[in-house]
Amino acid sequence: TIYLPESGHRTSSLLHIGNIALKLNRKIIWDPLNERFINDPEADKLRKKEMRKKWSYSKICPGYEY
């Protein structure tokens, strides 16, 4: 099966967004262009988990800001 990485990213993002909405038990609004929730810092906090001290996003993806 051939699956484009962009399609996989969008599909898994949609599933994560749904899980966040269920966890918060309310409607959330997603900005797909900026990949953030609109005016919702509580939902944005749930977009990623805290990494262990040994790891960081800058080590994994230099120049990438999360």
C-alpha positions as a Markdown table, in Angstrom:
| # | Residue | x | y | z |
|---|---|---|---|---|
| 1 | Thr | 0.0 | 0.0 | 0.0 |
| 2 | Ile | 1.3 | 3.4 | -0.9 |
| 3 | Tyr | 0.3 | 6.2 | 1.5 |
| 4 | Leu | 1.7 | 9.8 | 1.2 |
| 5 | Pro | 3.3 | 11.1 | 4.4 |
| 6 | Glu | 1.1 | 14.3 | 4.2 |
| 7 | Ser | -2.1 | 12.2 | 4.2 |
| 8 | Gly | -0.8 | 10.1 | 7.1 |
| 9 | His | -0.1 | 13.3 | 9.1 |
| 10 | Arg | -3.5 | 14.7 | 8.4 |
| 11 | Thr | -5.3 | 11.5 | 9.3 |
| 12 | Ser | -3.4 | 11.0 | 12.6 |
| 13 | Ser | -3.9 | 14.7 | 13.5 |
| 14 | Leu | -7.6 | 14.4 | 13.0 |
| 15 | Leu | -7.7 | 11.4 | 15.4 |
| 16 | His | -5.6 | 13.3 | 18.0 |
| 17 | Ile | -7.9 | 16.3 | 17.7 |
| 18 | Gly | -10.9 | 14.0 | 18.3 |
| 19 | Asn | -9.3 | 12.5 | 21.4 |
| 20 | Ile | -8.5 | 16.0 | 22.8 |
| 21 | Ala | -12.1 | 17.1 | 22.3 |
| 22 | Leu | -13.3 | 13.9 | 24.1 |
| 23 | Lys | -10.8 | 14.5 | 27.0 |
| 24 | Leu | -12.0 | 18.1 | 27.4 |
| 25 | Asn | -15.6 | 17.1 | 26.9 |
| 26 | Arg | -16.4 | 20.1 | 24.7 |
| 27 | Lys | -16.2 | 21.5 | 21.2 |
| 28 | Ile | -12.8 | 22.7 | 20.0 |
| 29 | Ile | -11.8 | 24.7 | 16.9 |
| 30 | Trp | -8.7 | 23.6 | 15.0 |
| 31 | Asp | -6.7 | 25.8 | 12.7 |
| 32 | Pro | -5.2 | 23.4 | 10.1 |
| 33 | Leu | -2.9 | 26.0 | 8.6 |
| 34 | Asn | -1.1 | 26.8 | 11.9 |
| 35 | Glu | -1.8 | 23.4 | 13.4 |
| 36 | Arg | -3.1 | 24.9 | 16.7 |
| 37 | Phe | -6.4 | 25.3 | 18.4 |
| 38 | Ile | -8.0 | 28.7 | 18.1 |
| 39 | Asn | -8.1 | 30.7 | 21.3 |
| 40 | Asp | -7.8 | 27.5 | 23.4 |
| 41 | Pro | -4.5 | 27.2 | 25.4 |
| 42 | Glu | -5.9 | 24.3 | 27.4 |
| 43 | Ala | -6.4 | 22.2 | 24.2 |
| 44 | Asp | -3.1 | 23.4 | 22.9 |
| 45 | Lys | -1.3 | 22.0 | 26.0 |
| 46 | Leu | -2.7 | 18.5 | 25.1 |
| 47 | Arg | -1.1 | 18.6 | 21.6 |
| 48 | Lys | 2.2 | 17.2 | 22.9 |
| 49 | Lys | 3.5 | 15.3 | 25.9 |
| 50 | Glu | 6.4 | 16.5 | 28.1 |
| 51 | Met | 9.6 | 14.9 | 26.8 |
| 52 | Arg | 12.2 | 13.3 | 29.1 |
| 53 | Lys | 15.1 | 15.5 | 30.0 |
| 54 | Lys | 17.5 | 13.6 | 27.6 |
| 55 | Trp | 15.3 | 14.5 | 24.6 |
| 56 | Ser | 14.0 | 17.7 | 23.1 |
| 57 | Tyr | 12.2 | 18.7 | 19.8 |
| 58 | Ser | 15.2 | 20.9 | 18.9 |
| 59 | Lys | 17.5 | 17.8 | 19.0 |
| 60 | Ile | 15.1 | 15.7 | 16.9 |
| 61 | Cys | 14.2 | 18.4 | 14.4 |
| 62 | Pro | 16.7 | 21.3 | 14.5 |
| 63 | Gly | 15.1 | 24.6 | 13.7 |
| 64 | Tyr | 11.6 | 23.3 | 14.4 |
| 65 | Glu | 9.6 | 25.2 | 17.0 |
| 66 | Tyr | 6.8 | 23.5 | 18.8 |
